[in-house]
Amino acid sequence: MAISQDLLNILVCPLCKATVNLQADGSGLKCVECKRVYPIRDEIPVMLVDEARIEN
């Protein structure tokens, strides 16, 4: 089961409070501002800054 659209609509980056988008492969949520990617583990978004990686 994928992450629900309702959940995606309310999640924001914990660092800069910008919108996050689901990556095409479903492995993470990417912030539109600071480009941090928060991993998804066992269908649960891990919205911790220390767990995120920065992508271009």
N, C-alpha and C positions, 0 to 999 in steps of 0.2 A: 504494500500500500504506500503510495507516494504522500508527500506532505500536502495537506489540504490548502486550497487557495485562500480560505479564510485565515489560516495561520500565516501564510505568506503576506497577506494584506496588513497584518498588524506588527510583524517583525521589522525591526530597524537595527542598524549597526549600533552596538553598545558604546562605541567610541565617539562617533560623530553624529549619530542619530539620523543618518541618511537611509534611504530605501535600500533593501537588499533584494537581489534577484537570484533565482535558482539557476545554477550553471546547467549547461546543456546536458552534461553527463549525469546530473543529479547528485554529484559528490559534495556539493557545498553551496553556500549562499554568498554571493559576492556583493560587497558594498559599492554603490555607484559613485561615491565620493572618494573614499580613502583606498579603495581597491583591495581591502582585506577580504579574504575568503574564509568563511566560517564553515568547518566541516560538518557533515551530516553522518552520524553514526547510529546504526540500527534505527534508521528513519527518524532520528531526533536531532534537530539542529543544536550544535554546541556553540552558543553565542557568548563565548569567552574570548576576550582580546588576546590572552596568552596562548590560546589554541589556534588562533587565526594565522594565516600566512598572507603575505602581500604579493599580488600579481599585477602585471601591467595591463 
